[in-house]
C-alpha cells in the first residue's frame, strides 16, 4: 500500500501544481489511466512494470528511488562500478533481469525469482574467517 500512497501523492501534486487530470497524467507519463487506477488501488499481481514506474516518475520529476522504496525494491540509482573479477556475476544478473522483463515468462516464475532475490538481499553476509 506504500506504493499506492506514493501514487496518490503524485497525482494530488500534479493536480494542484499543474492542473492535470488523471487523463493528462496518463498522457504525460505514458502510463494508462487503467494502470494508474490499479496502482492507486494496490491492484497488481506482481510488481508494476518498472519501466512504467520510471516513466511516471520522470514525467513528474519524482525520484525513482522513492517509488522503488515504496515497492520494497532496492534503490534504482546507477549501478555501482564492477571490478573485473565480478564480470561472471554481472552476466548472471543480466540474464535474471532479462527474464524479469520478458513478457513470455509467466508471472508466477517472476514472483519466485523476486522472492529469492529478496531473501538473498536480506540474509547476513558471512565473512571468511
N, C-alpha and C positions, 0 to 999 in steps of 0.2 A: 504494500500500500504506500510505501515511501515514494515509489516512482509515480503513482497516481497523484500524490500531493505535489510532487515536483512539477508534473504536467499542469495541474490546476493552477499553481502559482504562475507558471509561464504564460498560460492562457489569460489569466486575470491581468498580468502585467502588460501583455500585448494589447489587450482590450483598452486598458487605462492609458498606456503610453502612446500607442499607435492607432488606436481606434479600430483595431482589427476584430472582425467576427471570426468564428471558427472556420468559415469558408475562406476568408482572407488568410488566416493562419495556414490552412492546408495548401493554398496556392503558393505562398511564400516559402514554406518549409519543404514542400514536396511530399508531405505526409497526408494521406487521405483523411477526409472527415471521419469515416467509419473507424479508421485506425486511431485517430485522436480520441474518439469516444470510447473505444475499447481500452486505451491506455488510462483514461480517466476512471473507468470502471474497474481497473485492475484485472481486466479480462484478456489474458493471453495464456496460451497453453504452455509456452516456454518463455524465453525472454523475447522482448520486442526485437525486431531486426535492428542490429546495431548501426547499420548504415543509415537507417531512418532516424534513429536517435541522434546520430551525429548531424544529419541534415537539419533536424528540428532545432538542435542547439545552435548550430552555425547561423541559421537564419534569424534566430532570436538573440544572438550574441550571449549565449549562456555557456558556461564551462561544461564541456562534455564529461569531465571528471566528476562533476556533481551528479549528473544523470546516471553515470555508471555506479557511483556510490549508492544512489537511491535504488538501483537494481541489485545491489550487493555484489557488484563486479569490481575487479581491480581497477586502479586508475587508468584512464585512457590516454595518458600522456605519451610522449615519444618513447619508443622502446630504448632501453639502455644499450649502449655500445657493447657488442660482444667481443670477447677475446677469441683468438684463433682456435684455442682448444675447445671452445663452446660450439663450434660450427656444426657437429653432428646433432646436437640438441636443437639448434636453430632449424635444421631441415625437418626434424620431427614435429616441432611446433608449427611450422608452415603447413605440414600435412594435416594436423589437427584443425588448424584454422580453416583450411580449405574444406574439410568435412563439415565443419560447423556452418560454413557459408553455402554449401551445396544444397540446392532445393530438393534434390532427389534423395538425400539422406533423410530417413524417417525422423520425425520429431522425437520419438522415444529414444532413438540412438543418440541424438544430440543431447537429450536430457541426461543420459548416462555419462556421456563424455564430460558435461559440465559438472555433474555431481562428483566425478572422480577428480577433476581439476580442483574443485573447491576443497575436497578432502586433502589433496596433496599440498595445496597452498597453505592450509592451516596446521598441518602436522609439524611437530617440532623438528628442527634440523639437528641431526646427530653429528657431533664433531668427532673426528678421529682423535683418539687419544691418549 
